[in-house]
Every structure is written in C-alpha cells, then in structure tokens.
Amino acid sequence: MNFIRVLKTILISLIIVASAGIARSQFYLNGQDPASLKWSQIKTPTFNIIFPESYTEKAQEYANILELSKYAVNQHYNSKFKRFKVVLHNQTTTSNAMVSPTPFHADFYEMPDQSTYAQTWSKQLSLHEYRHAVQMQKMLQGFTKGLYYLIGDQATAIIFGAFIPFWFIEGDAVVSETMYSNSGRGRSPVFSMDLKAQLLDKKIYSYDKAQFGSYKNYTPDHYTLGYHLVLRGINKYGSDIWNTSLNRTSKTPFMLFPFSSAIKKYHGKGKVGFYKDVMEELKKEWKRSDTGINYFLKQPEYKSYTDLRFPNTTSNNRIIALKRGIDDIDRFVMIDEEGSEEIIFTPGFIYGNSLSANDSLICWNERAFYIGWSLKDFSIIKIHNYKTWKTKSISKKSRYFSPQLSHNSKYRSSSQVDENGENSLVIIEIASSKIIAESKTINNYFIINQQWSTDDKSIIYIGLGDNGKAIFEYLVDSDKHQQLTEFTFEDIKFASKSGNKLIFSAPYGKTNNIYLKTIDDNKLYKLTNTRFNVSDIKFIHKDNEEFVIFSEYTADGYKISKVSSDVTSIYPTNEKELSDSYEIDKLVSGNTFNLDDVDVNINKYEIKKYNKLSHLFNLHSWGPTVIDANTYSFSPGVNLLSQNLLSTSVASLGYYYDTDEEAGKFKFNYDYFGLFPVLSFGFEHGNRKQFYTDDSTNQNVEIKYSETDLSVGSYIPLNFTRSKWIWGIQPYLGAERKILSMKDTIHSFKEDNFTGLTYRINLYNRLKRSKRDIFPKWGQSIDLIYRHTINSSSTNKQFAARAYLYFPSVFNHHGFRIYSGYQNKITEKYSYSNFVTSARGYSSLAFNEFMSFKVDYAFPIIYPDIDIPSVAYLSRVYAHIFGDSMYDIDGQNL
C-alpha cells in the first residue's frame, strides 16, 4: 500500500507539471471562422449542436443521428453520458473532425472527402467521433475522476494522452463506424491494403515503428493498424479486453503500464506481444489468399516509398502523373516509354484526389487560403501549360473538386459543394473561364471522381447517398442525370465510360479490382486480379486498341499499370455471387444497431440563437499552478483556464506565489481571436522586493514595493500562402504600462511609472517541406521591432532586426540556415530584454549596439528505427553543425 501511495504521489506531481504545459499552450486551438458568421444551436437530451444559421437542415440531421446512435456507440464501455457539444464548421474545405478534451467538445469540418467510402459524411462523423467522446468520458472514474476535481478537463487530456495508444483511439473508432453501419472503413479493402502489402512483401515492423512512424519506410497509419488490433482483440476475448484496458487506465494510472497490463490479463502478453501476434496471424491469413498478379508498365524505380497516381497518357505515349512520397514534395512528372522521369511542375497544397492532363495541359485543384480566417479556405482549379510554362487559375474563391479536362480540351468539369452542402456538377470553358453549365445532382447526392466519357457527350460519376454508392451519368446536351447502377454499400470507385462499356473499381473478393459492365446487356466482367488495390482508372486508346490505365498498389507505393478492355475472351461474372463478409461481421447479429437501417429524420428540434457574446468564457480547467508563457516557468498558486467553443476567446486567471520574492501576485491574460485584428490584454499585480547596498553602511538593504503591469496588444495574421510557398505578414502594435508603489516612506523611485509602445512586423516565406527535410530548402524570415517609452523623463528605446535565410545543399535533405541580427538600444531607467539572440554559449551580455551572426548546417546521418519497446525509439540521427559570431559596434568581437 505504501508503494502505491508513492506511485500516486509521483504521478500527481508529474501531472501538475504536465498541466502547466497544457495551460500554457491552451491545447487544441483549432482556428477561427469568419467574424461575420451568425450562429445557432440545437439542444437534445445529450448533445448541443452549434452551427452557422444557414446550416439548419444539416444540424437537424446531426442531432437525430447522434441521439439515435449514442447507446450503440457507448454499449461496450457504458460511459456515463455527459452533455457533448459539437461545432459544425462549413466554411472550410478540410475533410476532418476532431474531439478535444480541453474544452471537451468536437469540431466537425463539413467537407466530405473525394476518397470517401459508401457512407454519408454525417453518419461517418457521428459514429466515429462520438466514439472518441465515449473513450474520453470513460476516463472520468477512479483516480482520474478525482484528478478532474483537482485540475478539470486537463485530467482527461493528460491521462488519455499519456497512457492510451493512438492506435487504440482511432482503431476503436473505426470499429464503431463499421460495426454500426453497412459500410465503414473496415469493409473497404483499400483501408487495409498498405498493412497487407507491408506484411506480405516487407516484414513485421517493431511495435514502436508501427506506432510512431519512420523516416526510412512508409508505415500504415494508426487507423489501419488500430482497427485490426482492436477488432482481433474483440473477436478473441470480447469487448471486455478494451473495457478493462480503459478501466485500469482511468482508475489506476499510477500502476506501471495500466493499458498494457489489461491486454496481458487476457492475451498473456502486453501490447507489444499482442501486436506481434496479431501481425503474424494477419500475415498468414493474407498469404493464403495472395494469388494476384501485377500489370506494371515500365517506370522509374525509386529508393524510397513513392506513389505514382492519376496517370494520364499523351499522343506520343508518355504518361503524366502525380508523384508523392516521403522523400520529396508533390511533383507532376512525365514518364517516357523507357521509364525515364522528368519533373514538369511543382504544385501547391493539392488535395491529391485527381489529376487530368493531355498533350499540353495539366489540370488539378489545390487549396487557396483566406487571408485572415484559418477556418475559411477554398478549392481552386489550376491549369498549367507545360509547353509554354504558363499557369492559370480558372477559379477564385471556389469550392471545386476533382477537375477533369474534356478530351477535346475545350472544357473542364468538376464537382462543387457549396457552404450549405449542396452538390452540383460544373462545366467551365477553359478559354474564357466562363461557367457554361451548373447542374445539381438528384437528391443532392455527393459527387465522387467524375470523368468525361470518351466521346465527351457525358460525365460519369459516383453518387453517394443514404443507400450507399451508385454510378450516374450526366448528359451534357440535355442537362439530365441518369442512374446507371443500383446503389450498393460496397466501396466502388473511379467510374468511366467508353461507348457501351462502363468501368469501375470494386472490392469484390476483398481486394479492389477493375470491373467492366456492358451497358446494353448488363453483363459484368473482371479485368484484373491484382494483389492489393487498383485506383485512378480511366480508358485510353493506343494504336486503335482500347486499354485501361490505372495505379496499382505495392509495398513500395503506387505504380502505373495497364490492362486491355477487350472482354471477348473473358467469362462474365455473376454479380449476385460477389458479396463478401468481413471479420467485423462476426460481431454483427440481427439485434445489432445499424444506422443505415433507421430513419434519421424523426425529430425536429427547436433552434435557438447562439450568442457569441454570452459564450465568450467557458471554464474548462483549473489547477494548483500558474505558468508564465514567456519564461516557461510555473509557480504554486491557483489557475483558471477558459476557452470558448468557437476558439475565439482564450483567458487565464490566477494567483501565484513567487518563491524568490516571497510574495503573492494576481495575473490575468486574455486573447480574442474573433476579430481581425487579434486583440490581447494582460494584467499582473503583486508585491515585490529587491536589495541594494547602502554605501554609508556597506550593508544590503531590503525594499518592498508593489508593481502593477498592464499590457494591450493587437496583431493581424495575414496569410498569403499561394501554391508551394508558405508566406505571410504579421504586423503588431502593443502598449504596456508599469506602475510602482513603494511600501515605506523612506525610499522612493526616481520614476515610478513607465509607458511603453511596441511596433513589430514579421514577414516570412518558405517552400513547403517533405517528411525528411530538416530545414526548408528555400526560405526567408524578417522580423523588425521598435520599442520605446513615452511621457518619461528618461530616454529608453530599442530597435532590432533579425532575419533567417534557408538554402539547400547539393545533397538531398541537407540544408543551411543563416541568422543575422542587429540591435540598438538606449537605456536610462528602463531596459528592454534582448530581441536579437546572443552567440550560443554566451549569456548575460549587455551591449547597447551589436550584431549577431549564426550559420547552421543540418543533415541526416541515418534512419536506424531502433527501439527499446515502450521505452525509447530512435527514428532519425542527424547532425547539426554551427558557427556563431557577435560584434559589439564599439569594437569587441566575440
């Protein structure tokens, strides 16, 4: 028992230190929506849905789905229902969602992904993200619940983040989205293809490499890894294995490895041994069914994992594709018949969902950032002529996706999703950039991977709705949409049409392959028997023959492949015999809740205004520490933390005890991000003491006084990021006032108050980086500041400038960083801290005017991927060579 008390004491001490770090960073500040948005809310028995007032219909849908599915999503863990708040963001083109423990709520970003499976976005997020909320609510028991009373929501953040593996967090949520629907990633072979390829063609990586990733090799993400580990655990031992793991973690985190010990209770081995055993089982199972073949064309061989996606052919038999991997940033490349590669363009922040090209043009969509608000952005269409080297944006402030060039090069089509979730096809004339057609889909089906038919008379796309996916055809001349296939929950993708032939990829047989359907007689043919996955399929014609070109997955990335579309020697496939069962289906019975089988629009909830002003403050955490964000130090005291759900208002209020000066101080900081510019305010008041030497007695004399510090500031974070360059400007204007009051009548200050002004501007520009880059290959940053006091009998001022310059080396991933700074200050009664940094190895230097120079050269040495399981993992060793110089303008050189 004494040992357990010691462990509890140690853990609580570490948590208090960790909570200081959380408070300082204000976890999970996810960005802001435009200030002009007006917000509404719906309150159900368990949920608060907060949404832009124009997004009412979708908010009602979420309210119903969440209420209908909450018992099923929670049934394995029986967490106590706590009111859960969900904020819907419809101004961004980001396809994502997240649940934050501090404050406890979710942010849903309302843009479905073009690679999505056969489930609507609202159902995906509800089943997946609410499972995260259940996981976090499960923490509020035992030790962690007591800790909650001590430090608030930070308790969940610390215990959850420190002890629950990320693979479980995400894998368990994928189990939820799959088990309680007809779809989910667990029923899509694309989801598991990378793990399957790794196990069959590479090896079983160490646990830590699988968990934390690698600079040496590509590793599947936490979603895929976690899904298979969580599902295999449930199928072997029931859901109790994970319920026990969460119980132990929340109730007794002070015991060594609580999560892993629960796995050991059921499996006989901890999480590392469990991981290895599951990987061995999967490898054996997948090896038994590994009968596929490859269809590769001649293409470059890469030393590192590299994808070649969205192949397009030219009339001279070259292939244009998107190249992406761990060794370089995204490139558009041209590959000749001998397999030689030429980089023809470097795009910006692309979505990676499509690429269309012909004999002179490349067309794609990339993210365009709003100058001010981080949660408002656009998907714009760009066209590059690689013969004239001219690039043109043919849309601005648009929300266009998956653009495709017509075969006659006159038009460009794309799908469009407006801010209220309305879906339509848009056709734009390339020469004039004019919209010539904009057609809404039937029943507002979401458009996936649209492509022109080979005769340019129609556009083929996959429509996603409540009943899954179906293939549709849009007839350009008549402006009509017609359905070509029945709806299915199978994850069909990449439909294309040539005459009487319709091709698409489908996961029949638990591997995605290319299927061809003849439209007149409705016969289905299987064109490929690949090992892992096919993607990006489209018809091409060469020497009066018709083929299908596509990307084929391997353990080293996607490769370009080709297969004939001639089906005269192929027997038709019986479509009714193609249904598959998956491992998760063992958990599903007739009584299992299925979100796809229920009516989700059964209630119309009352809608009320969500007042931003009355929701400025949202107390979520507190604790026995107060931190200084500037010095990274913390002191004993009481601290209250507030952050509103829209991430526009952040505040901290505290009283702390300064152990050096043996005095207490009040401190308040507030930042408001809901306007442009950002506003900040600070207040600190408390007693202080100092010592000075009395010349007459030669003794140290203590003086006590009170000090009040007030500060206000404002800055404008202007984001001008365009294409591959990340750049912006941030001007700042601030004022501070310091008021001093002596505690006795013997001593006095020569000047007992100071008012200072600060003017600062920061400019930055840098090239986006690949995973392996240590520094940006190219970049510049300039930071200028001028500070001075006003209404003072003394002159106190400072001017400083500092700059960073980044340059590439002749070797890949090697780089130079050059730092240069100049500072000049005049100090009479008030001294500003140094803005320009000193040479490394020197401190407490007090030059009035000086220059500082630094040169750094960084390069990777090895990617060892060495680990001591659950203790340490070394993924990269790199060297950092530097040299510094300082020059005092008065003549002293360091």
Sequence and secondary structure as in RCSB ss.txt:
>XXXX:A:sequence
MNFIRVLKTILISLIIVASAGIARSQFYLNGQDPASLKWSQIKTPTFNIIFPESYTEKAQEYANILELSKYAVNQ
HYNSKFKRFKVVLHNQTTTSNAMVSPTPFHADFYEMPDQSTYAQTWSKQLSLHEYRHAVQMQKMLQGFTKGLYYL
IGDQATAIIFGAFIPFWFIEGDAVVSETMYSNSGRGRSPVFSMDLKAQLLDKKIYSYDKAQFGSYKNYTPDHYTL
GYHLVLRGINKYGSDIWNTSLNRTSKTPFMLFPFSSAIKKYHGKGKVGFYKDVMEELKKEWKRSDTGINYFLKQP
EYKSYTDLRFPNTTSNNRIIALKRGIDDIDRFVMIDEEGSEEIIFTPGFIYGNSLSANDSLICWNERAFYIGWSL
KDFSIIKIHNYKTWKTKSISKKSRYFSPQLSHNSKYRSSSQVDENGENSLVIIEIASSKIIAESKTINNYFIINQ
QWSTDDKSIIYIGLGDNGKAIFEYLVDSDKHQQLTEFTFEDIKFASKSGNKLIFSAPYGKTNNIYLKTIDDNKLY
KLTNTRFNVSDIKFIHKDNEEFVIFSEYTADGYKISKVSSDVTSIYPTNEKELSDSYEIDKLVSGNTFNLDDVDV
NINKYEIKKYNKLSHLFNLHSWGPTVIDANTYSFSPGVNLLSQNLLSTSVASLGYYYDTDEEAGKFKFNYDYFGL
FPVLSFGFEHGNRKQFYTDDSTNQNVEIKYSETDLSVGSYIPLNFTRSKWIWGIQPYLGAERKILSMKDTIHSFK
EDNFTGLTYRINLYNRLKRSKRDIFPKWGQSIDLIYRHTINSSSTNKQFAARAYLYFPSVFNHHGFRIYSGYQNK
ITEKYSYSNFVTSARGYSSLAFNEFMSFKVDYAFPIIYPDIDIPSVAYLSRVYAHIFGDSMYDIDGQNL
>XXXX:A:secstr
 HHHHHHHHHHHHHHHHHHHHHHHHTS       TT  EEEEE SSEEEEEEGGGHHHHHHHHHHHHHHHHHHHT
TT      EEEEEE S    EEEEEETTEEEEEE    TT  SS HHHHHHHHHHHHHHHHHTTSSHHHHHHHHH
HBTHHHHHHHHHHS HHHHHHHHHHHHHHTSS  GGG HHHHHHHHHHHHHS    HHHHHH  SSS    HHHH
HHHHHHHHHHHH THHHHHHHHHHHH TTSSSHHHHHHHHHHSS HHHHHHHHHHHHHHHHHHT      B S  
  SS EEEEEEEE TTS EEEEEEESSS  EEEEE TT  EEEEE  SSB  S  EE SSEEEEEEEEE SS TT
 EEEEEEEEETTTTEEEE  SS BEEEEEE TTSSEEEEEEE TT  EEEEEEETTT  EEEEEE GGG EEEEE
EE TTSSEEEEEEEETTEEEEEEEETTTTEEEE S  BSS  EEEEEETTEEEEEE GGGS EEEEEETTTTEEE
E    SS EEEEEEEEETTEEEEEEEEEETTEEEEEEEE   TTS  B GGG     GGGGG  TTS  GGGS S
      EEEE TTTTS  EEEEEEEEEETTTTEEEEEEEEEEE TTS EEEEEEEEEETTTTEEEEEEEEEE SS
SSEEEEEEEEEEEEEEEEETTTTEEEEEEEEEEEEEEEEE  EE  BTTEEEEEEEEEEEEEEEEEESSSS   S
  EEEEEEEEEEEEEEE   TT SS SSEEEEEEEEEEEES SS  EEEEEEEEEEEE SSTT EEEEEEEEEEE
E SS     SS   TT  S   SEEEEEEEEEEEEEE   EEETTTEEE  EEEEEEEEEEEETTS B 
